[in-house]
């Protein structure tokens, strides 16, 4: 995989037409949203597993604060 310096990438983008830049922005935004959705889905799976194995903390706000201060 070839790597590029950030400033070199910016220069390449600036050489693109306005339409190409807009398309690139939309594509990157979409990929970032998908990546974040995947991260959220993974967190949900992990939370479900922790709940299933009773690895979650339950209590009142005061209980949680007391636990955090230990």
N, CA, C and O atoms as CSV, one atom per row, in Angstrom:
chain,resi,resn,atom,element,x,y,z
A,1,UNK,N,N,0.843,-1.180,0.000
A,1,UNK,CA,C,0.000,0.000,0.000
A,1,UNK,C,C,0.887,1.243,0.000
A,1,UNK,O,O,1.781,1.380,0.836
A,2,UNK,N,N,0.638,2.122,-0.921
A,2,UNK,CA,C,1.411,3.338,-1.021
A,2,UNK,C,C,0.831,4.390,-0.095
A,2,UNK,O,O,-0.387,4.544,-0.011
A,3,UNK,N,N,1.692,5.109,0.595
A,3,UNK,CA,C,1.228,6.174,1.480
A,3,UNK,C,C,1.607,7.531,0.892
A,3,UNK,O,O,2.603,7.662,0.181
A,4,UNK,N,N,0.799,8.523,1.200
A,4,UNK,CA,C,1.009,9.876,0.706
A,4,UNK,C,C,1.023,10.845,1.878
A,4,UNK,O,O,0.371,10.616,2.898
A,5,UNK,N,N,1.758,11.909,1.724
A,5,UNK,CA,C,1.723,12.967,2.724
A,5,UNK,C,C,0.400,13.709,2.584
A,5,UNK,O,O,-0.165,13.808,1.495
A,6,UNK,N,N,-0.069,14.217,3.689
A,6,UNK,CA,C,-1.356,14.913,3.700
A,6,UNK,C,C,-1.369,16.077,2.719
A,6,UNK,O,O,-2.329,16.251,1.969
A,7,UNK,N,N,-0.306,16.873,2.724
A,7,UNK,CA,C,-0.277,18.030,1.834
A,7,UNK,C,C,-0.278,17.617,0.366
A,7,UNK,O,O,-0.823,18.331,-0.475
A,8,UNK,N,N,0.324,16.475,0.048
A,8,UNK,CA,C,0.311,15.974,-1.331
A,8,UNK,C,C,-1.101,15.566,-1.735
A,8,UNK,O,O,-1.518,15.786,-2.872
A,9,UNK,N,N,-1.829,14.974,-0.801
A,9,UNK,CA,C,-3.215,14.582,-1.072
A,9,UNK,C,C,-4.068,15.820,-1.319
A,9,UNK,O,O,-4.889,15.836,-2.237
A,10,UNK,N,N,-3.879,16.853,-0.508
A,10,UNK,CA,C,-4.635,18.097,-0.678
A,10,UNK,C,C,-4.358,18.696,-2.055
A,10,UNK,O,O,-5.272,19.172,-2.727
A,11,UNK,N,N,-3.111,18.669,-2.462
A,11,UNK,CA,C,-2.763,19.192,-3.783
A,11,UNK,C,C,-3.467,18.408,-4.886
A,11,UNK,O,O,-3.961,18.990,-5.851
A,12,UNK,N,N,-3.511,17.093,-4.738
A,12,UNK,CA,C,-4.201,16.260,-5.732
A,12,UNK,C,C,-5.692,16.598,-5.783
A,12,UNK,O,O,-6.277,16.699,-6.861
A,13,UNK,N,N,-6.294,16.769,-4.616
A,13,UNK,CA,C,-7.718,17.091,-4.552
A,13,UNK,C,C,-7.975,18.449,-5.195
A,13,UNK,O,O,-8.956,18.621,-5.918
A,14,UNK,N,N,-7.107,19.398,-4.937
A,14,UNK,CA,C,-7.291,20.734,-5.510
A,14,UNK,C,C,-7.203,20.728,-7.035
A,14,UNK,O,O,-7.742,21.618,-7.692
A,15,UNK,N,N,-6.528,19.729,-7.595
A,15,UNK,CA,C,-6.441,19.608,-9.053
A,15,UNK,C,C,-7.721,19.038,-9.659
A,15,UNK,O,O,-7.917,19.114,-10.872
A,16,UNK,N,N,-8.580,18.474,-8.837
A,16,UNK,CA,C,-9.833,17.895,-9.323
A,16,UNK,C,C,-10.835,18.999,-9.659
A,16,UNK,O,O,-10.732,20.123,-9.169
A,17,UNK,N,N,-11.786,18.656,-10.492
A,17,UNK,CA,C,-12.880,19.594,-10.777
A,17,UNK,C,C,-13.761,19.723,-9.535
A,17,UNK,O,O,-13.675,18.911,-8.613
A,18,UNK,N,N,-14.597,20.739,-9.522
A,18,UNK,CA,C,-15.519,20.928,-8.392
A,18,UNK,C,C,-16.417,19.708,-8.220
A,18,UNK,O,O,-16.640,19.250,-7.099
A,19,UNK,N,N,-16.928,19.187,-9.319
A,19,UNK,CA,C,-17.806,18.011,-9.247
A,19,UNK,C,C,-17.077,16.804,-8.676
A,19,UNK,O,O,-17.648,16.052,-7.887
A,20,UNK,N,N,-15.824,16.612,-9.066
A,20,UNK,CA,C,-15.045,15.490,-8.538
A,20,UNK,C,C,-14.776,15.668,-7.048
A,20,UNK,O,O,-14.799,14.701,-6.287
A,21,UNK,N,N,-14.521,16.904,-6.639
A,21,UNK,CA,C,-14.296,17.164,-5.216
A,21,UNK,C,C,-15.550,16.886,-4.407
A,21,UNK,O,O,-15.476,16.300,-3.327
A,22,UNK,N,N,-16.693,17.300,-4.917
A,22,UNK,CA,C,-17.963,17.049,-4.225
A,22,UNK,C,C,-18.221,15.551,-4.132
A,22,UNK,O,O,-18.655,15.057,-3.092
A,23,UNK,N,N,-17.956,14.828,-5.215
A,23,UNK,CA,C,-18.132,13.379,-5.209
A,23,UNK,C,C,-17.203,12.731,-4.187
A,23,UNK,O,O,-17.610,11.819,-3.467
A,24,UNK,N,N,-15.973,13.194,-4.122
A,24,UNK,CA,C,-15.010,12.661,-3.150
A,24,UNK,C,C,-15.466,12.929,-1.724
A,24,UNK,O,O,-15.399,12.046,-0.869
A,25,UNK,N,N,-15.928,14.144,-1.468
A,25,UNK,CA,C,-16.422,14.490,-0.130
A,25,UNK,C,C,-17.589,13.590,0.258
A,25,UNK,O,O,-17.636,13.075,1.375
A,26,UNK,N,N,-18.524,13.402,-0.658
A,26,UNK,CA,C,-19.685,12.547,-0.380
A,26,UNK,C,C,-19.261,11.108,-0.128
A,26,UNK,O,O,-19.783,10.447,0.769
A,27,UNK,N,N,-18.317,10.631,-0.919
A,27,UNK,CA,C,-17.838,9.250,-0.754
A,27,UNK,C,C,-17.157,9.063,0.602
A,27,UNK,O,O,-17.419,8.086,1.304
A,28,UNK,N,N,-16.290,9.996,0.962
A,28,UNK,CA,C,-15.599,9.902,2.254
A,28,UNK,C,C,-16.598,10.004,3.400
A,28,UNK,O,O,-16.493,9.263,4.378
A,29,UNK,N,N,-17.560,10.908,3.292
A,29,UNK,CA,C,-18.584,11.040,4.334
A,29,UNK,C,C,-19.380,9.758,4.502
A,29,UNK,O,O,-19.643,9.324,5.623
A,30,UNK,N,N,-19.760,9.157,3.390
A,30,UNK,CA,C,-20.518,7.910,3.436
A,30,UNK,C,C,-19.700,6.799,4.095
A,30,UNK,O,O,-20.214,6.051,4.927
A,31,UNK,N,N,-18.435,6.697,3.722
A,31,UNK,CA,C,-17.584,5.654,4.312
A,31,UNK,C,C,-17.380,5.871,5.800
A,31,UNK,O,O,-17.350,4.906,6.565
A,32,UNK,N,N,-17.240,7.128,6.228
A,32,UNK,CA,C,-17.107,7.412,7.652
A,32,UNK,C,C,-18.378,7.061,8.417
A,32,UNK,O,O,-18.309,6.529,9.525
A,33,UNK,N,N,-19.548,7.359,7.826
A,33,UNK,CA,C,-20.820,6.982,8.468
A,33,UNK,C,C,-20.916,5.467,8.602
A,33,UNK,O,O,-21.309,4.961,9.653
A,34,UNK,N,N,-20.559,4.740,7.543
A,34,UNK,CA,C,-20.611,3.278,7.581
A,34,UNK,C,C,-19.651,2.722,8.622
A,34,UNK,O,O,-19.987,1.786,9.347
A,35,UNK,N,N,-18.457,3.299,8.694
A,35,UNK,CA,C,-17.473,2.856,9.686
A,35,UNK,C,C,-18.012,3.070,11.098
A,35,UNK,O,O,-17.879,2.201,11.959
A,36,UNK,N,N,-18.622,4.232,11.329
A,36,UNK,CA,C,-19.178,4.530,12.653
A,36,UNK,C,C,-20.338,3.595,12.993
A,36,UNK,O,O,-20.462,3.137,14.129
A,37,UNK,N,N,-21.195,3.311,11.990
A,37,UNK,CA,C,-22.294,2.359,12.215
A,37,UNK,C,C,-21.754,0.986,12.597
A,37,UNK,O,O,-22.288,0.330,13.491
A,38,UNK,N,N,-20.683,0.551,11.912
A,38,UNK,CA,C,-20.070,-0.737,12.232
A,38,UNK,C,C,-19.525,-0.749,13.658
A,38,UNK,O,O,-19.667,-1.738,14.376
A,39,UNK,N,N,-18.898,0.366,14.065
A,39,UNK,CA,C,-18.380,0.467,15.433
A,39,UNK,C,C,-19.508,0.406,16.452
A,39,UNK,O,O,-19.385,-0.266,17.476
A,40,UNK,N,N,-20.601,1.101,16.178
A,40,UNK,CA,C,-21.752,1.090,17.088
A,40,UNK,C,C,-22.341,-0.313,17.172
A,40,UNK,O,O,-22.669,-0.783,18.261
A,41,UNK,N,N,-22.480,-0.989,16.021
A,41,UNK,CA,C,-23.017,-2.354,16.007
A,41,UNK,C,C,-22.134,-3.290,16.819
A,41,UNK,O,O,-22.643,-4.139,17.551
A,42,UNK,N,N,-20.807,-3.145,16.697
A,42,UNK,CA,C,-19.890,-3.982,17.463
A,42,UNK,C,C,-20.033,-3.706,18.956
A,42,UNK,O,O,-20.007,-4.635,19.763
A,43,UNK,N,N,-20.184,-2.436,19.326
A,43,UNK,CA,C,-20.382,-2.085,20.738
A,43,UNK,C,C,-21.670,-2.696,21.282
A,43,UNK,O,O,-21.712,-3.126,22.434
A,44,UNK,N,N,-22.710,-2.739,20.468
A,44,UNK,CA,C,-23.976,-3.336,20.893
A,44,UNK,C,C,-23.797,-4.826,21.126
A,44,UNK,O,O,-24.288,-5.366,22.117
A,45,UNK,N,N,-23.097,-5.492,20.218
A,45,UNK,CA,C,-22.850,-6.937,20.367
A,45,UNK,C,C,-22.065,-7.193,21.646
A,45,UNK,O,O,-22.394,-8.101,22.409
A,46,UNK,N,N,-21.026,-6.392,21.883
A,46,UNK,CA,C,-20.217,-6.563,23.105
A,46,UNK,C,C,-21.058,-6.315,24.354
A,46,UNK,O,O,-20.951,-7.053,25.333
A,47,UNK,N,N,-21.887,-5.285,24.320
A,47,UNK,CA,C,-22.735,-4.977,25.477
A,47,UNK,C,C,-23.723,-6.105,25.734
A,47,UNK,O,O,-23.963,-6.472,26.884
A,48,UNK,N,N,-24.298,-6.657,24.667
A,48,UNK,CA,C,-25.222,-7.782,24.819
A,48,UNK,C,C,-24.519,-8.987,25.437
A,48,UNK,O,O,-25.083,-9.665,26.296
A,49,UNK,N,N,-23.288,-9.254,25.003
A,49,UNK,CA,C,-22.526,-10.381,25.558
A,49,UNK,C,C,-22.214,-10.148,27.027
A,49,UNK,O,O,-22.328,-11.064,27.842
A,50,UNK,N,N,-21.820,-8.927,27.370
A,50,UNK,CA,C,-21.536,-8.606,28.768
A,50,UNK,C,C,-22.790,-8.749,29.620
A,50,UNK,O,O,-22.729,-9.262,30.737
A,51,UNK,N,N,-23.914,-8.301,29.102
A,51,UNK,CA,C,-25.173,-8.422,29.836
A,51,UNK,C,C,-25.545,-9.882,30.007
A,51,UNK,O,O,-25.976,-10.297,31.083
A,52,UNK,N,N,-25.379,-10.664,28.945
A,52,UNK,CA,C,-25.693,-12.086,28.990
A,52,UNK,C,C,-24.846,-12.816,30.031
A,52,UNK,O,O,-25.330,-13.731,30.698
A,53,UNK,N,N,-23.591,-12.414,30.168
A,53,UNK,CA,C,-22.676,-13.057,31.117
A,53,UNK,C,C,-22.636,-12.328,32.461
A,53,UNK,O,O,-21.741,-12.550,33.276
A,54,UNK,N,N,-23.621,-11.455,32.677
A,54,UNK,CA,C,-23.755,-10.707,33.928
A,54,UNK,C,C,-22.483,-9.951,34.289
A,54,UNK,O,O,-22.064,-9.937,35.446
A,55,UNK,N,N,-21.871,-9.319,33.279
A,55,UNK,CA,C,-20.651,-8.543,33.489
A,55,UNK,C,C,-20.944,-7.043,33.456
A,55,UNK,O,O,-20.073,-6.239,33.123
A,56,UNK,N,N,-22.148,-6.684,33.795
A,56,UNK,CA,C,-22.523,-5.272,33.817
A,56,UNK,C,C,-22.755,-4.842,35.257
A,56,UNK,O,O,-23.105,-5.651,36.117
A,57,UNK,N,N,-22.556,-3.578,35.498
A,57,UNK,CA,C,-22.783,-3.023,36.824
A,57,UNK,C,C,-24.173,-2.430,36.871
A,57,UNK,O,O,-24.570,-1.679,35.980
A,58,UNK,N,N,-24.906,-2.768,37.905
A,58,UNK,CA,C,-26.245,-2.223,38.094
A,58,UNK,C,C,-26.304,-1.514,39.421
A,58,UNK,O,O,-25.720,-1.959,40.410
A,59,UNK,N,N,-27.009,-0.410,39.433
A,59,UNK,CA,C,-27.163,0.320,40.681
A,59,UNK,C,C,-27.678,1.712,40.424
A,59,UNK,O,O,-27.934,2.116,39.289
A,60,UNK,N,N,-27.820,2.429,41.514
A,60,UNK,CA,C,-28.273,3.810,41.429
A,60,UNK,C,C,-27.093,4.699,41.029
A,60,UNK,O,O,-25.954,4.240,40.944
A,61,UNK,N,N,-27.379,5.952,40.791
A,61,UNK,CA,C,-26.313,6.904,40.483
A,61,UNK,C,C,-25.325,6.962,41.637
A,61,UNK,O,O,-24.116,7.022,41.415
A,62,UNK,N,N,-25.825,6.944,42.859
A,62,UNK,CA,C,-24.947,6.963,44.032
A,62,UNK,C,C,-24.079,5.722,44.086
A,62,UNK,O,O,-22.902,5.811,44.438
A,63,UNK,N,N,-24.636,4.556,43.743
A,63,UNK,CA,C,-23.863,3.302,43.694
A,63,UNK,C,C,-22.747,3.410,42.667
A,63,UNK,O,O,-21.613,3.005,42.920
A,64,UNK,N,N,-23.076,3.953,41.523
A,64,UNK,CA,C,-22.077,4.076,40.450
A,64,UNK,C,C,-20.990,5.048,40.859
A,64,UNK,O,O,-19.810,4.772,40.645
A,65,UNK,N,N,-21.356,6.173,41.438
A,65,UNK,CA,C,-20.365,7.152,41.890
A,65,UNK,C,C,-19.452,6.563,42.963
A,65,UNK,O,O,-18.244,6.798,42.957
A,66,UNK,N,N,-20.033,5.801,43.876
A,66,UNK,CA,C,-19.241,5.160,44.915
A,66,UNK,C,C,-18.264,4.159,44.294
A,66,UNK,O,O,-17.111,4.074,44.715
A,67,UNK,N,N,-18.716,3.417,43.312
A,67,UNK,CA,C,-17.855,2.442,42.628
A,67,UNK,C,C,-16.728,3.146,41.894
A,67,UNK,O,O,-15.592,2.671,41.907
A,68,UNK,N,N,-17.021,4.263,41.261
A,68,UNK,CA,C,-15.988,5.009,40.520
A,68,UNK,C,C,-14.954,5.622,41.452
A,68,UNK,O,O,-13.795,5.797,41.075
A,69,UNK,N,N,-15.376,5.948,42.668
A,69,UNK,CA,C,-14.446,6.566,43.629
A,69,UNK,C,C,-13.566,5.558,44.343
A,69,UNK,O,O,-12.656,5.941,45.079
A,70,UNK,N,N,-13.823,4.282,44.138
A,70,UNK,CA,C,-12.990,3.257,44.799
A,70,UNK,C,C,-11.651,3.136,44.157
A,70,UNK,O,O,-10.831,2.325,44.587
